[in-house]
């Protein structure tokens, strides 16, 4: 069912604008603990908020995390996040976050969005990420894990 859901891609700058304007909007980072620690995390402290962190896939085997939907649903409910709140899902470059957003939309969350180009974006000509597109390249606030 979730694979038939149309998930909108939202550019990183537009995501930041939505997060600033809507105190009920939530940023969910679905990368791995290693990525949060060694690559960094979006920093929402100037908005007096925190990023929700939950792994979509386990590392190193890359299996979808069992109970992802149930665990995230409980986290959101516990934080008072309504099912019609705008949820922005971010990963490294936009693939895992799209799948996670579709899974949550399938669970009844009605405004799931994918952060286009993710936290690091695509590879540049030298094979590095974080320079061409994505949260870091856009100069949006982030911190080292």
Chimera marker file (.cmm) of the C-alpha trace (Angstrom):
<marker_set name="trace">
<marker id="1" x="0.000" y="0.000" z="0.000" r="1" g="1" b="0" radius="0.5"/>
<marker id="2" x="2.680" y="2.509" z="1.018" r="1" g="1" b="0" radius="0.5"/>
<marker id="3" x="4.471" y="2.088" z="-2.310" r="1" g="1" b="0" radius="0.5"/>
<marker id="4" x="1.447" y="3.611" z="-4.106" r="1" g="1" b="0" radius="0.5"/>
<marker id="5" x="1.566" y="6.786" z="-2.052" r="1" g="1" b="0" radius="0.5"/>
<marker id="6" x="2.787" y="9.883" z="-3.881" r="1" g="1" b="0" radius="0.5"/>
<marker id="7" x="5.466" y="11.531" z="-1.742" r="1" g="1" b="0" radius="0.5"/>
<marker id="8" x="6.310" y="15.125" z="-2.602" r="1" g="1" b="0" radius="0.5"/>
<marker id="9" x="9.985" y="16.108" z="-2.889" r="1" g="1" b="0" radius="0.5"/>
<marker id="10" x="10.639" y="19.414" z="-1.141" r="1" g="1" b="0" radius="0.5"/>
<marker id="11" x="13.887" y="21.343" z="-1.747" r="1" g="1" b="0" radius="0.5"/>
<marker id="12" x="16.036" y="21.805" z="1.366" r="1" g="1" b="0" radius="0.5"/>
<marker id="13" x="15.608" y="25.595" z="1.490" r="1" g="1" b="0" radius="0.5"/>
<marker id="14" x="11.838" y="25.208" z="1.256" r="1" g="1" b="0" radius="0.5"/>
<marker id="15" x="11.951" y="22.563" z="3.994" r="1" g="1" b="0" radius="0.5"/>
<marker id="16" x="13.770" y="25.017" z="6.259" r="1" g="1" b="0" radius="0.5"/>
<marker id="17" x="11.156" y="27.693" z="5.470" r="1" g="1" b="0" radius="0.5"/>
<marker id="18" x="8.331" y="25.300" z="6.389" r="1" g="1" b="0" radius="0.5"/>
<marker id="19" x="10.063" y="24.284" z="9.616" r="1" g="1" b="0" radius="0.5"/>
<marker id="20" x="10.536" y="27.947" z="10.573" r="1" g="1" b="0" radius="0.5"/>
<marker id="21" x="6.935" y="28.901" z="9.771" r="1" g="1" b="0" radius="0.5"/>
<marker id="22" x="5.139" y="25.884" z="11.263" r="1" g="1" b="0" radius="0.5"/>
<marker id="23" x="5.956" y="24.975" z="14.867" r="1" g="1" b="0" radius="0.5"/>
<marker id="24" x="4.093" y="21.693" z="14.349" r="1" g="1" b="0" radius="0.5"/>
<marker id="25" x="6.257" y="20.567" z="11.422" r="1" g="1" b="0" radius="0.5"/>
<marker id="26" x="8.782" y="17.837" z="12.207" r="1" g="1" b="0" radius="0.5"/>
<marker id="27" x="12.112" y="16.880" z="10.618" r="1" g="1" b="0" radius="0.5"/>
<marker id="28" x="12.803" y="13.136" z="10.795" r="1" g="1" b="0" radius="0.5"/>
<marker id="29" x="16.359" y="12.017" z="9.997" r="1" g="1" b="0" radius="0.5"/>
<marker id="30" x="16.314" y="8.352" z="8.954" r="1" g="1" b="0" radius="0.5"/>
<marker id="31" x="20.045" y="7.836" z="8.395" r="1" g="1" b="0" radius="0.5"/>
<marker id="32" x="22.180" y="5.560" z="10.561" r="1" g="1" b="0" radius="0.5"/>
<marker id="33" x="23.799" y="6.326" z="13.914" r="1" g="1" b="0" radius="0.5"/>
<marker id="34" x="27.175" y="6.278" z="12.173" r="1" g="1" b="0" radius="0.5"/>
<marker id="35" x="26.004" y="8.958" z="9.719" r="1" g="1" b="0" radius="0.5"/>
<marker id="36" x="24.618" y="11.149" z="12.518" r="1" g="1" b="0" radius="0.5"/>
<marker id="37" x="27.878" y="10.826" z="14.433" r="1" g="1" b="0" radius="0.5"/>
<marker id="38" x="30.453" y="11.127" z="11.669" r="1" g="1" b="0" radius="0.5"/>
<marker id="39" x="28.659" y="13.170" z="8.972" r="1" g="1" b="0" radius="0.5"/>
<marker id="40" x="26.511" y="15.448" z="11.144" r="1" g="1" b="0" radius="0.5"/>
<marker id="41" x="22.901" y="16.312" z="11.860" r="1" g="1" b="0" radius="0.5"/>
<marker id="42" x="20.589" y="19.146" z="10.835" r="1" g="1" b="0" radius="0.5"/>
<marker id="43" x="20.514" y="21.644" z="13.705" r="1" g="1" b="0" radius="0.5"/>
<marker id="44" x="17.089" y="23.041" z="14.593" r="1" g="1" b="0" radius="0.5"/>
<marker id="45" x="18.198" y="24.687" z="17.849" r="1" g="1" b="0" radius="0.5"/>
<marker id="46" x="17.499" y="28.190" z="16.489" r="1" g="1" b="0" radius="0.5"/>
<marker id="47" x="13.895" y="27.020" z="16.047" r="1" g="1" b="0" radius="0.5"/>
<marker id="48" x="13.927" y="25.669" z="19.621" r="1" g="1" b="0" radius="0.5"/>
<marker id="49" x="13.374" y="22.147" z="18.290" r="1" g="1" b="0" radius="0.5"/>
<marker id="50" x="15.228" y="18.901" z="17.777" r="1" g="1" b="0" radius="0.5"/>
<marker id="51" x="15.433" y="16.533" z="14.853" r="1" g="1" b="0" radius="0.5"/>
<marker id="52" x="13.730" y="13.176" z="15.372" r="1" g="1" b="0" radius="0.5"/>
<marker id="53" x="16.357" y="10.517" z="14.673" r="1" g="1" b="0" radius="0.5"/>
<marker id="54" x="15.383" y="6.959" z="13.800" r="1" g="1" b="0" radius="0.5"/>
<marker id="55" x="17.204" y="4.529" z="11.523" r="1" g="1" b="0" radius="0.5"/>
<marker id="56" x="15.252" y="3.405" z="8.452" r="1" g="1" b="0" radius="0.5"/>
<marker id="57" x="17.840" y="0.712" z="7.738" r="1" g="1" b="0" radius="0.5"/>
<marker id="58" x="20.238" y="-1.069" z="10.027" r="1" g="1" b="0" radius="0.5"/>
<marker id="59" x="23.976" y="-0.811" z="9.511" r="1" g="1" b="0" radius="0.5"/>
<marker id="60" x="25.903" y="-2.660" z="8.137" r="1" g="1" b="0" radius="0.5"/>
<marker id="61" x="23.348" y="-5.081" z="6.644" r="1" g="1" b="0" radius="0.5"/>
<marker id="62" x="21.022" y="-2.381" z="5.239" r="1" g="1" b="0" radius="0.5"/>
<marker id="63" x="17.812" y="-4.188" z="6.208" r="1" g="1" b="0" radius="0.5"/>
<marker id="64" x="14.757" y="-2.046" z="6.871" r="1" g="1" b="0" radius="0.5"/>
<marker id="65" x="14.557" y="-1.579" z="10.619" r="1" g="1" b="0" radius="0.5"/>
<marker id="66" x="11.890" y="-3.843" z="12.115" r="1" g="1" b="0" radius="0.5"/>
<marker id="67" x="9.090" y="-1.871" z="13.733" r="1" g="1" b="0" radius="0.5"/>
<marker id="68" x="10.177" y="1.419" z="12.124" r="1" g="1" b="0" radius="0.5"/>
<marker id="69" x="6.583" y="2.566" z="11.639" r="1" g="1" b="0" radius="0.5"/>
<marker id="70" x="5.457" y="1.493" z="15.103" r="1" g="1" b="0" radius="0.5"/>
<marker id="71" x="8.450" y="3.017" z="16.855" r="1" g="1" b="0" radius="0.5"/>
<marker id="72" x="8.247" y="6.326" z="14.990" r="1" g="1" b="0" radius="0.5"/>
<marker id="73" x="4.470" y="6.473" z="15.487" r="1" g="1" b="0" radius="0.5"/>
<marker id="74" x="4.947" y="6.063" z="19.249" r="1" g="1" b="0" radius="0.5"/>
<marker id="75" x="7.681" y="8.736" z="19.298" r="1" g="1" b="0" radius="0.5"/>
<marker id="76" x="5.482" y="11.184" z="17.399" r="1" g="1" b="0" radius="0.5"/>
<marker id="77" x="2.403" y="10.449" z="19.497" r="1" g="1" b="0" radius="0.5"/>
<marker id="78" x="4.450" y="10.833" z="22.676" r="1" g="1" b="0" radius="0.5"/>
<marker id="79" x="5.606" y="14.256" z="21.473" r="1" g="1" b="0" radius="0.5"/>
<marker id="80" x="2.034" y="15.294" z="20.707" r="1" g="1" b="0" radius="0.5"/>
<marker id="81" x="2.517" y="15.289" z="16.928" r="1" g="1" b="0" radius="0.5"/>
<marker id="82" x="-0.800" y="14.939" z="15.109" r="1" g="1" b="0" radius="0.5"/>
<marker id="83" x="-1.242" y="12.608" z="12.125" r="1" g="1" b="0" radius="0.5"/>
<marker id="84" x="-1.905" y="15.669" z="9.945" r="1" g="1" b="0" radius="0.5"/>
<marker id="85" x="1.324" y="17.455" z="10.958" r="1" g="1" b="0" radius="0.5"/>
<marker id="86" x="3.807" y="18.093" z="8.175" r="1" g="1" b="0" radius="0.5"/>
<marker id="87" x="6.607" y="15.527" z="8.443" r="1" g="1" b="0" radius="0.5"/>
<marker id="88" x="9.822" y="16.052" z="6.487" r="1" g="1" b="0" radius="0.5"/>
<marker id="89" x="11.997" y="12.957" z="6.053" r="1" g="1" b="0" radius="0.5"/>
<marker id="90" x="15.718" y="13.349" z="5.335" r="1" g="1" b="0" radius="0.5"/>
<marker id="91" x="18.512" y="10.860" z="4.621" r="1" g="1" b="0" radius="0.5"/>
<marker id="92" x="21.847" y="11.169" z="2.815" r="1" g="1" b="0" radius="0.5"/>
<marker id="93" x="20.525" y="11.932" z="-0.657" r="1" g="1" b="0" radius="0.5"/>
<marker id="94" x="16.770" y="11.296" z="-0.716" r="1" g="1" b="0" radius="0.5"/>
<marker id="95" x="16.222" y="7.569" z="-1.323" r="1" g="1" b="0" radius="0.5"/>
<marker id="96" x="15.780" y="6.095" z="2.148" r="1" g="1" b="0" radius="0.5"/>
<marker id="97" x="13.798" y="9.113" z="3.297" r="1" g="1" b="0" radius="0.5"/>
<marker id="98" x="11.338" y="8.694" z="0.420" r="1" g="1" b="0" radius="0.5"/>
<marker id="99" x="10.736" y="5.065" z="1.422" r="1" g="1" b="0" radius="0.5"/>
<marker id="100" x="10.344" y="6.028" z="5.102" r="1" g="1" b="0" radius="0.5"/>
<marker id="101" x="7.905" y="8.824" z="4.208" r="1" g="1" b="0" radius="0.5"/>
<marker id="102" x="5.839" y="6.402" z="2.123" r="1" g="1" b="0" radius="0.5"/>
<marker id="103" x="5.753" y="3.912" z="5.005" r="1" g="1" b="0" radius="0.5"/>
<marker id="104" x="4.494" y="6.572" z="7.413" r="1" g="1" b="0" radius="0.5"/>
<marker id="105" x="1.950" y="7.836" z="4.888" r="1" g="1" b="0" radius="0.5"/>
<marker id="106" x="0.719" y="4.252" z="4.655" r="1" g="1" b="0" radius="0.5"/>
<marker id="107" x="0.287" y="4.351" z="8.447" r="1" g="1" b="0" radius="0.5"/>
<marker id="108" x="-2.057" y="7.334" z="8.201" r="1" g="1" b="0" radius="0.5"/>
<marker id="109" x="0.257" y="10.335" z="8.457" r="1" g="1" b="0" radius="0.5"/>
<marker id="110" x="-1.237" y="12.590" z="5.805" r="1" g="1" b="0" radius="0.5"/>
<marker id="111" x="1.501" y="15.162" z="5.112" r="1" g="1" b="0" radius="0.5"/>
<marker id="112" x="4.729" y="13.204" z="4.668" r="1" g="1" b="0" radius="0.5"/>
<marker id="113" x="7.365" y="14.928" z="2.527" r="1" g="1" b="0" radius="0.5"/>
<marker id="114" x="10.785" y="13.880" z="1.233" r="1" g="1" b="0" radius="0.5"/>
<marker id="115" x="13.661" y="16.347" z="1.604" r="1" g="1" b="0" radius="0.5"/>
<marker id="116" x="15.045" y="16.518" z="-1.942" r="1" g="1" b="0" radius="0.5"/>
<marker id="117" x="18.801" y="15.847" z="-2.140" r="1" g="1" b="0" radius="0.5"/>
<marker id="118" x="18.872" y="14.944" z="1.555" r="1" g="1" b="0" radius="0.5"/>
<marker id="119" x="21.573" y="15.978" z="3.981" r="1" g="1" b="0" radius="0.5"/>
<marker id="120" x="24.573" y="15.511" z="1.678" r="1" g="1" b="0" radius="0.5"/>
<marker id="121" x="23.188" y="15.421" z="-1.859" r="1" g="1" b="0" radius="0.5"/>
<marker id="122" x="24.759" y="13.678" z="-4.833" r="1" g="1" b="0" radius="0.5"/>
<marker id="123" x="28.433" y="13.066" z="-5.473" r="1" g="1" b="0" radius="0.5"/>
<marker id="124" x="30.420" y="15.913" z="-6.998" r="1" g="1" b="0" radius="0.5"/>
<marker id="125" x="33.009" y="15.491" z="-9.786" r="1" g="1" b="0" radius="0.5"/>
<marker id="126" x="35.604" y="14.335" z="-7.227" r="1" g="1" b="0" radius="0.5"/>
<marker id="127" x="33.301" y="11.760" z="-5.639" r="1" g="1" b="0" radius="0.5"/>
<marker id="128" x="32.522" y="13.794" z="-2.517" r="1" g="1" b="0" radius="0.5"/>
<marker id="129" x="29.093" y="14.592" z="-1.072" r="1" g="1" b="0" radius="0.5"/>
<marker id="130" x="27.849" y="17.729" z="0.680" r="1" g="1" b="0" radius="0.5"/>
<marker id="131" x="29.119" y="20.174" z="-1.932" r="1" g="1" b="0" radius="0.5"/>
<marker id="132" x="26.641" y="20.076" z="-4.833" r="1" g="1" b="0" radius="0.5"/>
<marker id="133" x="23.207" y="19.946" z="-3.217" r="1" g="1" b="0" radius="0.5"/>
<marker id="134" x="21.467" y="18.991" z="-0.008" r="1" g="1" b="0" radius="0.5"/>
<marker id="135" x="21.185" y="20.447" z="3.503" r="1" g="1" b="0" radius="0.5"/>
<marker id="136" x="24.932" y="20.985" z="4.002" r="1" g="1" b="0" radius="0.5"/>
<marker id="137" x="25.581" y="22.479" z="0.554" r="1" g="1" b="0" radius="0.5"/>
<marker id="138" x="22.659" y="24.887" z="1.031" r="1" g="1" b="0" radius="0.5"/>
<marker id="139" x="24.378" y="26.285" z="4.120" r="1" g="1" b="0" radius="0.5"/>
<marker id="140" x="21.522" y="25.320" z="6.435" r="1" g="1" b="0" radius="0.5"/>
<marker id="141" x="22.342" y="24.863" z="10.131" r="1" g="1" b="0" radius="0.5"/>
<marker id="142" x="23.946" y="21.583" z="11.078" r="1" g="1" b="0" radius="0.5"/>
<marker id="143" x="26.223" y="20.229" z="13.753" r="1" g="1" b="0" radius="0.5"/>
<marker id="144" x="28.707" y="17.440" z="14.058" r="1" g="1" b="0" radius="0.5"/>
<marker id="145" x="27.077" y="14.456" z="15.824" r="1" g="1" b="0" radius="0.5"/>
<link id1="1" id2="2" r="1" g="1" b="0" radius="0.2"/>
<link id1="2" id2="3" r="1" g="1" b="0" radius="0.2"/>
<link id1="3" id2="4" r="1" g="1" b="0" radius="0.2"/>
<link id1="4" id2="5" r="1" g="1" b="0" radius="0.2"/>
<link id1="5" id2="6" r="1" g="1" b="0" radius="0.2"/>
<link id1="6" id2="7" r="1" g="1" b="0" radius="0.2"/>
<link id1="7" id2="8" r="1" g="1" b="0" radius="0.2"/>
<link id1="8" id2="9" r="1" g="1" b="0" radius="0.2"/>
<link id1="9" id2="10" r="1" g="1" b="0" radius="0.2"/>
<link id1="10" id2="11" r="1" g="1" b="0" radius="0.2"/>
<link id1="11" id2="12" r="1" g="1" b="0" radius="0.2"/>
<link id1="12" id2="13" r="1" g="1" b="0" radius="0.2"/>
<link id1="13" id2="14" r="1" g="1" b="0" radius="0.2"/>
<link id1="14" id2="15" r="1" g="1" b="0" radius="0.2"/>
<link id1="15" id2="16" r="1" g="1" b="0" radius="0.2"/>
<link id1="16" id2="17" r="1" g="1" b="0" radius="0.2"/>
<link id1="17" id2="18" r="1" g="1" b="0" radius="0.2"/>
<link id1="18" id2="19" r="1" g="1" b="0" radius="0.2"/>
<link id1="19" id2="20" r="1" g="1" b="0" radius="0.2"/>
<link id1="20" id2="21" r="1" g="1" b="0" radius="0.2"/>
<link id1="21" id2="22" r="1" g="1" b="0" radius="0.2"/>
<link id1="22" id2="23" r="1" g="1" b="0" radius="0.2"/>
<link id1="23" id2="24" r="1" g="1" b="0" radius="0.2"/>
<link id1="24" id2="25" r="1" g="1" b="0" radius="0.2"/>
<link id1="25" id2="26" r="1" g="1" b="0" radius="0.2"/>
<link id1="26" id2="27" r="1" g="1" b="0" radius="0.2"/>
<link id1="27" id2="28" r="1" g="1" b="0" radius="0.2"/>
<link id1="28" id2="29" r="1" g="1" b="0" radius="0.2"/>
<link id1="29" id2="30" r="1" g="1" b="0" radius="0.2"/>
<link id1="30" id2="31" r="1" g="1" b="0" radius="0.2"/>
<link id1="31" id2="32" r="1" g="1" b="0" radius="0.2"/>
<link id1="32" id2="33" r="1" g="1" b="0" radius="0.2"/>
<link id1="33" id2="34" r="1" g="1" b="0" radius="0.2"/>
<link id1="34" id2="35" r="1" g="1" b="0" radius="0.2"/>
<link id1="35" id2="36" r="1" g="1" b="0" radius="0.2"/>
<link id1="36" id2="37" r="1" g="1" b="0" radius="0.2"/>
<link id1="37" id2="38" r="1" g="1" b="0" radius="0.2"/>
<link id1="38" id2="39" r="1" g="1" b="0" radius="0.2"/>
<link id1="39" id2="40" r="1" g="1" b="0" radius="0.2"/>
<link id1="40" id2="41" r="1" g="1" b="0" radius="0.2"/>
<link id1="41" id2="42" r="1" g="1" b="0" radius="0.2"/>
<link id1="42" id2="43" r="1" g="1" b="0" radius="0.2"/>
<link id1="43" id2="44" r="1" g="1" b="0" radius="0.2"/>
<link id1="44" id2="45" r="1" g="1" b="0" radius="0.2"/>
<link id1="45" id2="46" r="1" g="1" b="0" radius="0.2"/>
<link id1="46" id2="47" r="1" g="1" b="0" radius="0.2"/>
<link id1="47" id2="48" r="1" g="1" b="0" radius="0.2"/>
<link id1="48" id2="49" r="1" g="1" b="0" radius="0.2"/>
<link id1="49" id2="50" r="1" g="1" b="0" radius="0.2"/>
<link id1="50" id2="51" r="1" g="1" b="0" radius="0.2"/>
<link id1="51" id2="52" r="1" g="1" b="0" radius="0.2"/>
<link id1="52" id2="53" r="1" g="1" b="0" radius="0.2"/>
<link id1="53" id2="54" r="1" g="1" b="0" radius="0.2"/>
<link id1="54" id2="55" r="1" g="1" b="0" radius="0.2"/>
<link id1="55" id2="56" r="1" g="1" b="0" radius="0.2"/>
<link id1="56" id2="57" r="1" g="1" b="0" radius="0.2"/>
<link id1="57" id2="58" r="1" g="1" b="0" radius="0.2"/>
<link id1="58" id2="59" r="1" g="1" b="0" radius="0.2"/>
<link id1="59" id2="60" r="1" g="1" b="0" radius="0.2"/>
<link id1="60" id2="61" r="1" g="1" b="0" radius="0.2"/>
<link id1="61" id2="62" r="1" g="1" b="0" radius="0.2"/>
<link id1="62" id2="63" r="1" g="1" b="0" radius="0.2"/>
<link id1="63" id2="64" r="1" g="1" b="0" radius="0.2"/>
<link id1="64" id2="65" r="1" g="1" b="0" radius="0.2"/>
<link id1="65" id2="66" r="1" g="1" b="0" radius="0.2"/>
<link id1="66" id2="67" r="1" g="1" b="0" radius="0.2"/>
<link id1="67" id2="68" r="1" g="1" b="0" radius="0.2"/>
<link id1="68" id2="69" r="1" g="1" b="0" radius="0.2"/>
<link id1="69" id2="70" r="1" g="1" b="0" radius="0.2"/>
<link id1="70" id2="71" r="1" g="1" b="0" radius="0.2"/>
<link id1="71" id2="72" r="1" g="1" b="0" radius="0.2"/>
<link id1="72" id2="73" r="1" g="1" b="0" radius="0.2"/>
<link id1="73" id2="74" r="1" g="1" b="0" radius="0.2"/>
<link id1="74" id2="75" r="1" g="1" b="0" radius="0.2"/>
<link id1="75" id2="76" r="1" g="1" b="0" radius="0.2"/>
<link id1="76" id2="77" r="1" g="1" b="0" radius="0.2"/>
<link id1="77" id2="78" r="1" g="1" b="0" radius="0.2"/>
<link id1="78" id2="79" r="1" g="1" b="0" radius="0.2"/>
<link id1="79" id2="80" r="1" g="1" b="0" radius="0.2"/>
<link id1="80" id2="81" r="1" g="1" b="0" radius="0.2"/>
<link id1="81" id2="82" r="1" g="1" b="0" radius="0.2"/>
<link id1="82" id2="83" r="1" g="1" b="0" radius="0.2"/>
<link id1="83" id2="84" r="1" g="1" b="0" radius="0.2"/>
<link id1="84" id2="85" r="1" g="1" b="0" radius="0.2"/>
<link id1="85" id2="86" r="1" g="1" b="0" radius="0.2"/>
<link id1="86" id2="87" r="1" g="1" b="0" radius="0.2"/>
<link id1="87" id2="88" r="1" g="1" b="0" radius="0.2"/>
<link id1="88" id2="89" r="1" g="1" b="0" radius="0.2"/>
<link id1="89" id2="90" r="1" g="1" b="0" radius="0.2"/>
<link id1="90" id2="91" r="1" g="1" b="0" radius="0.2"/>
<link id1="91" id2="92" r="1" g="1" b="0" radius="0.2"/>
<link id1="92" id2="93" r="1" g="1" b="0" radius="0.2"/>
<link id1="93" id2="94" r="1" g="1" b="0" radius="0.2"/>
<link id1="94" id2="95" r="1" g="1" b="0" radius="0.2"/>
<link id1="95" id2="96" r="1" g="1" b="0" radius="0.2"/>
<link id1="96" id2="97" r="1" g="1" b="0" radius="0.2"/>
<link id1="97" id2="98" r="1" g="1" b="0" radius="0.2"/>
<link id1="98" id2="99" r="1" g="1" b="0" radius="0.2"/>
<link id1="99" id2="100" r="1" g="1" b="0" radius="0.2"/>
<link id1="100" id2="101" r="1" g="1" b="0" radius="0.2"/>
<link id1="101" id2="102" r="1" g="1" b="0" radius="0.2"/>
<link id1="102" id2="103" r="1" g="1" b="0" radius="0.2"/>
<link id1="103" id2="104" r="1" g="1" b="0" radius="0.2"/>
<link id1="104" id2="105" r="1" g="1" b="0" radius="0.2"/>
<link id1="105" id2="106" r="1" g="1" b="0" radius="0.2"/>
<link id1="106" id2="107" r="1" g="1" b="0" radius="0.2"/>
<link id1="107" id2="108" r="1" g="1" b="0" radius="0.2"/>
<link id1="108" id2="109" r="1" g="1" b="0" radius="0.2"/>
<link id1="109" id2="110" r="1" g="1" b="0" radius="0.2"/>
<link id1="110" id2="111" r="1" g="1" b="0" radius="0.2"/>
<link id1="111" id2="112" r="1" g="1" b="0" radius="0.2"/>
<link id1="112" id2="113" r="1" g="1" b="0" radius="0.2"/>
<link id1="113" id2="114" r="1" g="1" b="0" radius="0.2"/>
<link id1="114" id2="115" r="1" g="1" b="0" radius="0.2"/>
<link id1="115" id2="116" r="1" g="1" b="0" radius="0.2"/>
<link id1="116" id2="117" r="1" g="1" b="0" radius="0.2"/>
<link id1="117" id2="118" r="1" g="1" b="0" radius="0.2"/>
<link id1="118" id2="119" r="1" g="1" b="0" radius="0.2"/>
<link id1="119" id2="120" r="1" g="1" b="0" radius="0.2"/>
<link id1="120" id2="121" r="1" g="1" b="0" radius="0.2"/>
<link id1="121" id2="122" r="1" g="1" b="0" radius="0.2"/>
<link id1="122" id2="123" r="1" g="1" b="0" radius="0.2"/>
<link id1="123" id2="124" r="1" g="1" b="0" radius="0.2"/>
<link id1="124" id2="125" r="1" g="1" b="0" radius="0.2"/>
<link id1="125" id2="126" r="1" g="1" b="0" radius="0.2"/>
<link id1="126" id2="127" r="1" g="1" b="0" radius="0.2"/>
<link id1="127" id2="128" r="1" g="1" b="0" radius="0.2"/>
<link id1="128" id2="129" r="1" g="1" b="0" radius="0.2"/>
<link id1="129" id2="130" r="1" g="1" b="0" radius="0.2"/>
<link id1="130" id2="131" r="1" g="1" b="0" radius="0.2"/>
<link id1="131" id2="132" r="1" g="1" b="0" radius="0.2"/>
<link id1="132" id2="133" r="1" g="1" b="0" radius="0.2"/>
<link id1="133" id2="134" r="1" g="1" b="0" radius="0.2"/>
<link id1="134" id2="135" r="1" g="1" b="0" radius="0.2"/>
<link id1="135" id2="136" r="1" g="1" b="0" radius="0.2"/>
<link id1="136" id2="137" r="1" g="1" b="0" radius="0.2"/>
<link id1="137" id2="138" r="1" g="1" b="0" radius="0.2"/>
<link id1="138" id2="139" r="1" g="1" b="0" radius="0.2"/>
<link id1="139" id2="140" r="1" g="1" b="0" radius="0.2"/>
<link id1="140" id2="141" r="1" g="1" b="0" radius="0.2"/>
<link id1="141" id2="142" r="1" g="1" b="0" radius="0.2"/>
<link id1="142" id2="143" r="1" g="1" b="0" radius="0.2"/>
<link id1="143" id2="144" r="1" g="1" b="0" radius="0.2"/>
<link id1="144" id2="145" r="1" g="1" b="0" radius="0.2"/>
</marker_set>
